[in-house]
Amino acid sequence: MDRVLVTDLIDPAGIALLAASVEVVQPPDTSLATLRALAREVDAVITRSRLPDDLFEAAPRIRAVMIHGTGTDLVNIPAANERGVMVGNMPGGNARSVAEYCLMAIMLLARNFRMIDQSLRSEAWDTARGLASQAVEVEKKTLGIVGVGHIGKRLAHMCSAGLSMRVLGHQRRLDALPAGVEPAALDRLLAESDFVVLTCPLTPQTHHLMNAQRIAAMKQTAFLVNVGRGPVIDEAALVEALRGNVIAGAMLDVYEHYRLEPGHPLFALKNATLTPHLAGSTRESRERSGVIAAQEALRMLAGHPPHSFVNPERKPWHPKT
C-alpha cells in the first residue's frame, strides 16, 4: 500500500479520502529532522509548508508532491525535476477566502480599527473615540493590486462593484487583466494607490519587489497589504518605513521567514497589523482544499498528471539506487 505524508493539518474530509486508499503518515512535530525521517518511507507528500531542499535525496521513494495551496516556492522544483517527482498545486482553491481577507484588511486599515481597539482596552473611552478622526471611507479610493490572478480578480470585483473603488492592476502581462482593472506600470500604481495589495507569487523577479525605494514611492497616507509571499517585501525596509511613517500602515499575513520570532521588530509597531498566514483559512476553503489535495495526490500516485501540473518538464521517475 502506498504511504502519503501529510506535513500539516488538513481538513478531516481530505484525510478520510486518503485513508480509504493509502496509509496516511502525520508527523508528531514540525522539525525538519522529523520530516526527513518520515519522508524516507513514503510515496507522496501533501504540504502547506516549505519542504527541505534535500528532501528528495533523503526520501528516494517519493514520486509525487501535492502543494496544499498555490506556492510553488514550497518545493525545490529543480530537484523534483531531476528525480522525476510530479508536483501539483491548486491555484484558486482558497481564492475566495483570501480575497475576503484582503477586503477585511482594507476596511480595518481604513477605519484605524487596530489602534482604536487597543486604545479602548487600555485608555479612556474618549481617547479611543478620538482615533476615529484618522478613519477614511474607501468609496472612490484607489486600490492597486500587484498580481491579478485568481485572488486579485475576485478582490477587484468586490472592491469595484461593491465599494465603487478605482482598481489599478500590475502584472507581467498587462494586456491580460480582467475587465474593470486598469493596467498600470508598478511605479504609477504605487504613486496613485490608497491601498496596495500584493497577491503575486515569489519569483526571482518579485523577490524584494517592495524595497525601500518602492515603499517610499507610495502615498504617505497609503496602506500596504501582503497575502502573496513574505519575501516579496524587503521586511527590514518595511519596518523602517513604518517606524518613520513613510506610509500609513500595513497588514501582513506572510513574512520573510515563515514564523515571526518572539521580539521581531514588527510586533512593536502600532501601524502594523499581523496575522499568522491564515488568509485562506476558512471552514469552507479548508474542506474544499483538503479534498482537492487528497484527490490530486491519489491521482498522481495512480500515474496520472495533476490538473494543475507545476513541473510537466520533469524527468521520468526512477527510484534512487
C-alpha positions in Angstrom: 0.0 0.0 0.0 1.3 3.5 -0.9 2.0 5.8 2.0 1.3 9.6 2.0 3.0 12.0 4.3 0.7 15.0 5.2 3.1 17.5 6.7 0.5 19.9 8.1 -3.0 19.7 9.3 -5.6 19.4 6.6 -9.4 19.0 6.8 -10.6 15.7 8.1 -12.5 15.1 4.8 -9.2 15.0 3.0 -7.6 12.7 5.5 -10.6 10.3 5.2 -10.4 10.3 1.5 -6.7 9.4 1.6 -7.2 6.8 4.3 -9.6 4.9 2.1 -6.8 4.1 -0.4 -3.4 4.7 1.2 -1.7 4.8 4.6 -1.6 8.3 5.9 1.5 9.5 7.8 1.3 12.6 10.0 4.3 14.0 11.8 4.3 14.4 15.6 6.1 17.7 15.3 7.2 20.2 12.6 11.0 19.8 12.9 12.9 19.2 9.6 14.6 16.2 11.1 11.3 14.5 11.8 10.1 15.4 8.3 13.2 13.9 6.6 12.9 10.8 8.7 9.3 10.1 8.0 9.6 11.0 4.3 12.1 8.2 3.7 9.3 5.6 3.7 6.5 7.4 1.8 5.5 7.6 -1.8 3.8 11.0 -1.8 3.7 14.2 0.2 0.9 16.8 0.8 2.4 20.0 2.2 1.4 23.5 3.2 4.9 24.4 4.4 8.3 24.7 2.8 9.9 21.3 2.3 13.7 20.9 2.8 15.6 21.4 -0.4 17.3 18.0 0.1 14.1 16.1 0.7 14.2 14.0 -2.5 17.7 12.9 -1.8 16.7 11.8 1.7 13.5 10.2 0.5 14.0 8.3 -2.8 10.6 6.7 -2.8 8.7 9.9 -3.2 7.2 10.2 -6.7 4.5 12.9 -6.1 4.1 16.1 -4.1 0.8 18.0 -3.8 1.0 21.6 -2.6 -2.0 22.4 -0.4 -2.3 25.9 -2.0 -0.5 27.8 -4.8 3.0 28.5 -3.6 5.4 26.6 -5.8 8.3 28.0 -3.8 7.5 25.5 -1.1 9.1 22.8 -3.2 12.6 22.5 -4.7 11.3 22.2 -8.3 14.8 21.6 -10.0 15.4 18.7 -7.5 11.9 17.4 -8.2 12.5 17.6 -11.9 15.8 15.7 -11.6 14.2 12.9 -9.6 11.1 12.7 -11.8 8.8 13.8 -9.0 5.4 15.1 -10.1 4.4 18.3 -8.3 0.9 19.7 -8.3 -0.8 22.7 -6.8 -4.3 24.2 -6.6 -4.4 27.8 -7.8 -7.7 29.3 -6.9 -8.6 26.8 -4.2 -8.8 29.3 -1.5 -9.1 32.5 -3.7 -12.5 33.5 -2.3 -11.2 33.3 1.3 -8.0 35.2 0.6 -9.9 37.9 -1.3 -12.3 38.3 1.6 -9.3 38.6 3.9 -7.9 41.4 1.7 -11.3 43.2 1.7 -11.3 42.9 5.5 -7.8 44.3 5.7 -8.7 47.3 3.6 -11.7 48.1 5.8 -9.7 47.5 9.1 -6.9 49.8 7.9 -9.2 52.4 6.6 -11.1 52.7 9.9 -8.0 52.5 12.1 -9.5 49.6 13.8 -6.4 48.1 15.5 -5.4 51.3 17.2 -8.9 52.1 18.3 -9.4 48.6 19.7 -6.0 48.7 21.6 -6.8 52.2 22.9 -10.2 51.2 24.2 -8.7 48.3 26.1 -6.0 50.4 27.9 -7.1 54.1 27.8 -10.1 56.3 28.2 -13.3 55.9 26.1 -12.9 59.3 24.6 -9.3 58.7 23.7 -10.3 55.7 21.7 -13.1 57.7 20.0 -10.6 60.4 19.1 -8.7 57.9 16.9 -11.7 57.7 14.6 -10.6 61.1 13.3 -8.0 59.2 11.3 -10.5 56.9 9.7 -11.4 57.2 6.0 -14.1 55.9 3.7 -13.0 53.6 0.9 -15.5 54.7 -1.8 -13.7 56.3 -4.7 -10.3 55.5 -3.3 -7.8 53.7 -5.5 -6.8 50.1 -5.0 -3.6 48.8 -6.6 -3.3 45.0 -7.0 0.1 43.6 -7.8 -0.5 40.1 -9.4 -4.1 39.9 -10.6 -4.6 36.2 -10.6 -7.5 34.2 -9.0 -7.3 36.2 -5.8 -6.7 39.6 -7.4 -9.6 39.1 -9.8 -12.1 38.4 -7.0 -10.8 41.3 -4.9 -11.0 43.7 -7.9 -14.7 42.7 -8.4 -15.5 43.1 -4.7 -14.0 46.5 -4.5 -15.1 48.0 -7.8 -18.6 46.6 -7.8 -19.2 46.6 -4.1 -17.3 49.7 -2.9 -17.0 51.9 -6.0 -13.3 51.8 -5.8 -11.0 52.5 -8.7 -8.8 49.5 -9.3 -5.3 49.5 -10.9 -3.6 46.3 -11.7 0.1 45.4 -12.4 1.5 42.0 -13.6 3.8 40.7 -16.2 1.1 40.8 -18.9 -0.8 44.0 -18.6 -2.9 43.0 -21.7 -4.4 40.1 -19.8 -6.1 42.0 -16.9 -9.8 41.4 -16.3 -12.4 44.0 -17.2 -12.7 46.8 -14.7 -9.0 46.7 -13.8 -6.9 49.5 -15.3 -3.4 48.4 -16.3 -0.6 50.3 -14.7 3.1 50.3 -14.5 4.3 49.5 -11.0 5.6 53.0 -10.3 2.3 54.6 -11.3 0.3 52.1 -9.3 2.4 52.8 -6.2 2.1 56.6 -6.7 -1.6 56.6 -7.2 -3.0 53.9 -4.9 -4.5 54.4 -1.5 -4.3 50.7 -0.8 -1.6 48.4 -2.4 -2.4 44.7 -2.2 0.3 42.1 -3.1 -1.1 38.8 -4.3 1.8 37.9 -6.6 3.9 34.7 -6.4 7.5 34.7 -5.3 9.9 34.5 -8.2 13.4 35.9 -8.8 11.7 38.9 -10.3 9.4 39.6 -7.4 11.9 38.9 -4.6 12.1 42.2 -2.6 9.9 43.8 -5.2 8.8 46.2 -2.5 12.1 47.6 -1.4 12.8 50.9 0.4 12.6 52.9 -2.8 9.3 51.5 -3.9 7.7 51.7 -0.4 8.8 55.4 -0.4 7.1 55.9 -3.7 3.7 55.1 -2.1 1.5 57.9 -0.7 2.2 58.8 2.9 -1.5 58.1 3.6 -1.4 54.7 1.8 -1.6 51.2 3.2 0.2 48.0 2.2 -1.4 44.5 2.4 0.6 41.3 1.7 -1.1 37.9 1.2 1.3 36.7 -1.5 4.7 35.6 -0.2 6.7 37.3 2.5 10.0 37.9 0.6 8.1 40.0 -2.0 8.7 42.7 0.6 12.1 43.7 2.0 10.9 43.3 5.6 13.7 45.4 7.1 12.9 48.2 4.7 9.2 48.0 5.6 10.0 48.1 9.4 12.0 51.3 8.9 9.2 52.8 6.7 6.5 52.1 9.3 8.7 53.5 12.1 9.2 56.7 10.1 5.5 56.9 9.0 6.6 56.8 5.4 3.3 55.0 4.8 0.2 55.0 7.0 0.4 51.3 7.8 0.5 47.7 6.7 -1.4 44.4 7.2 0.7 41.3 6.7 -0.2 37.6 6.6 3.2 36.4 5.3 6.8 37.2 6.2 10.3 36.8 5.0 10.7 33.8 7.4 7.6 31.7 7.8 7.3 32.2 11.6 7.8 35.5 13.3 10.3 35.0 16.1 9.5 36.5 19.5 10.8 40.0 19.7 10.6 40.6 16.0 10.5 44.4 15.3 7.1 44.2 13.6 5.5 43.4 16.9 6.4 46.8 18.3 4.8 48.8 15.5 1.3 50.1 16.2 0.8 50.7 12.5 1.5 47.0 11.6 -1.4 44.6 11.8 -0.2 41.0 11.7 -1.8 37.5 11.2 -0.1 34.1 11.1 -0.5 33.0 7.4 -4.3 32.4 7.7 -5.8 34.5 4.9 -7.0 31.4 3.1 -8.1 29.5 6.2 -11.8 29.4 6.5 -14.0 26.4 7.2 -15.2 26.3 3.6 -11.8 26.7 2.0 -10.1 24.1 4.3 -12.6 21.5 3.5 -12.5 22.3 -0.3 -8.7 22.4 -0.3 -8.3 19.3 1.8 -10.4 17.2 -0.5 -8.8 18.6 -3.7 -5.3 17.9 -2.3 -6.2 14.3 -1.4 -7.8 13.7 -4.8 -4.8 15.1 -6.6 -2.2 13.1 -4.5 -4.1 9.9 -5.3 -4.3 10.9 -8.9 -0.6 11.3 -9.2 0.1 8.0 -7.3 -2.1 6.3 -9.9 0.3 7.6 -12.6 -1.9 10.5 -13.9 -0.7 14.1 -14.0 -2.4 16.6 -11.6 -4.9 19.0 -13.0 -2.5 21.9 -12.1 0.9 20.5 -13.1 3.7 22.5 -11.8 6.6 20.6 -13.5 5.5 18.8 -16.6 9.1 19.1 -17.8 10.4 16.6 -15.1 12.4 13.6 -16.0 10.7 10.2 -15.7 10.6 9.0 -12.1 13.2 6.5 -11.1 14.0 5.2 -7.6 17.4 6.0 -6.3 19.7 3.0 -6.5 
